[in-house]
């Protein structure tokens, strides 16, 4: 064995003893499988840790007066975090809305609070019962003007978007949120006029991306439940004469969306239907079960898609 100029020993031969060569042999198939499982377990723990750290930076739970509900009972475990939370978009309303206009949308009691919080908590309970997703029992209202908070809630829901009026700053924040991997589901707007109001703000979010019909073969309709046979889900008006399925001139349910450059659905548009009411009235014996059953399955598919794509 010689030495280098730096003084450390250098072997005169690179040959290894047979025992050393044996210890360096490639692992067997079983050993390789075990290593992969351990790596997956370590990665899962690491990812969960990162998620919990990220969650801790989000806004704390908060409540606002709703259009229909105030002082709705809180679940006993409302402080317990989850890996998924029903995030509800707060937004300013257009002035023509049939509901009294107020510029103080940040204080609740406007269009964004329709069905809130009963609808949100019913869907969260269904997610707990029908999946292994650890859902938080209460919702989280999200204001796009509050810094980077929206990035802590990757699934976002907007109700009555036929009445929203996003500012340019809010539209830019929504666009960035979606292009970074966020998912937006919007629901409960009906007919031609409300569609045009919706488009006015959505075109500020994505002026360069088309709105298209979602194909039945799209994974979003098959993540948990196969939803090839969908039908229009009416709102609470169905319970009263003249028992219409539709509102305004929204006679046909439309399932539309906006995709990113890689084919991921970023925006799921539920036009001429009221899935929010189907969640809200899931415990109402007068509201037909088949509507809540489909509405909940759609919601769960959309949530699962958002968490896996």
QUIPE-V435036 format. One record per residue. RES is the residue in one small letter. PSI is psi in radians with two decimals (NA if undefined). Layout:
res,psi
RES,PSI
RES,PSI
//
This chain:
res,psi
x,2.20
x,-3.07
x,2.68
x,3.04
x,-0.46
x,-0.22
x,0.02
x,2.68
x,2.48
x,2.21
x,2.52
x,-0.26
x,2.44
x,0.02
x,2.44
x,2.54
x,2.75
x,-0.64
x,-0.68
x,-0.73
x,-0.65
x,-0.66
x,-0.37
x,0.09
x,2.66
x,2.49
x,2.71
x,3.00
x,-0.73
x,-0.73
x,-0.73
x,-0.69
x,-0.72
x,-0.70
x,-0.75
x,-0.74
x,-0.71
x,-0.71
x,-0.72
x,-0.73
x,-0.75
x,-0.77
x,-0.67
x,-0.75
x,-0.73
x,-0.77
x,-0.72
x,-0.71
x,-0.80
x,-0.72
x,-0.80
x,-0.67
x,-0.80
x,-0.71
x,-0.57
x,-0.35
x,-0.14
x,2.91
x,2.57
x,2.80
x,2.43
x,2.72
x,2.68
x,2.77
x,2.34
x,2.90
x,-0.61
x,-0.43
x,2.44
x,2.55
x,0.69
x,2.38
x,2.38
x,2.42
x,2.66
x,-0.50
x,0.50
x,-0.33
x,-0.18
x,2.16
x,2.93
x,3.00
x,-0.19
x,2.46
x,2.43
x,1.83
x,2.12
x,2.23
x,2.25
x,2.45
x,2.73
x,2.58
x,2.70
x,2.76
x,-0.40
x,-0.08
x,2.50
x,-0.28
x,2.57
x,2.25
x,2.44
x,2.41
x,-0.09
x,0.90
x,-0.40
x,-0.22
x,0.07
x,-3.07
x,0.26
x,-2.95
x,-0.63
x,-0.24
x,0.15
x,2.34
x,-0.17
x,2.43
x,0.08
x,-0.78
x,-0.82
x,-0.77
x,-0.54
x,-0.75
x,-0.69
x,-0.70
x,-0.67
x,-0.68
x,-0.71
x,-0.72
x,-0.62
x,-0.11
x,3.11
x,0.16
x,2.30
x,1.60
x,2.42
x,2.55
x,-0.27
x,2.79
x,3.09
x,1.93
x,2.35
x,2.15
x,2.04
x,-0.31
x,-0.11
x,1.28
x,-2.32
x,0.34
x,-0.61
x,-0.48
x,-0.19
x,-0.07
x,1.52
x,-0.26
x,2.12
x,2.38
x,2.36
x,2.25
x,2.64
x,0.81
x,0.00
x,0.11
x,0.04
x,2.81
x,1.34
x,2.44
x,2.91
x,-0.66
x,-0.74
x,-0.69
x,-0.71
x,-0.69
x,-0.75
x,-0.76
x,-0.83
x,-0.73
x,-0.78
x,-0.73
x,-0.36
x,0.03
x,0.00
x,2.91
x,2.34
x,2.16
x,2.18
x,2.63
x,2.88
x,0.99
x,2.59
x,2.46
x,3.13
x,-0.81
x,-0.82
x,-0.55
x,-0.76
x,-0.64
x,-0.76
x,-0.81
x,-0.64
x,-0.71
x,-0.69
x,-0.53
x,-0.40
x,-0.51
x,-0.90
x,1.38
x,-0.25
x,0.12
x,2.33
x,2.68
x,2.20
x,2.79
x,2.40
x,2.20
x,2.55
x,-0.45
x,-0.10
x,2.45
x,-0.43
x,-0.41
x,0.12
x,0.28
x,-0.81
x,-0.96
x,2.50
x,2.05
x,0.80
x,-0.62
x,1.32
x,2.78
x,2.92
x,2.32
x,1.98
x,2.89
x,-2.93
x,-0.37
x,-0.37
x,-0.34
x,-0.15
x,2.64
x,2.43
x,0.41
x,0.81
x,2.47
x,-0.48
x,2.94
x,2.50
x,-2.24
x,0.50
x,1.24
x,-0.39
x,2.23
x,2.39
x,2.31
x,1.78
x,2.95
x,3.03
x,2.26
x,2.68
x,-3.07
x,-0.24
x,0.15
x,0.21
x,2.31
x,2.10
x,-0.63
x,2.13
x,2.04
x,2.01
x,1.61
x,2.49
x,0.71
x,2.90
x,1.34
x,-0.56
x,-0.72
x,-0.57
x,-0.54
x,-0.80
x,-0.73
x,0.37
x,-0.40
x,0.24
x,1.98
x,-0.31
x,-0.39
x,2.19
x,2.34
x,-0.62
x,-0.48
x,-0.78
x,-0.65
x,-0.81
x,-0.74
x,-0.74
x,-0.71
x,-0.70
x,-0.82
x,-0.77
x,-0.73
x,-0.76
x,-0.71
x,-0.83
x,-0.72
x,-0.80
x,-0.57
x,-0.16
x,0.01
x,NA
//
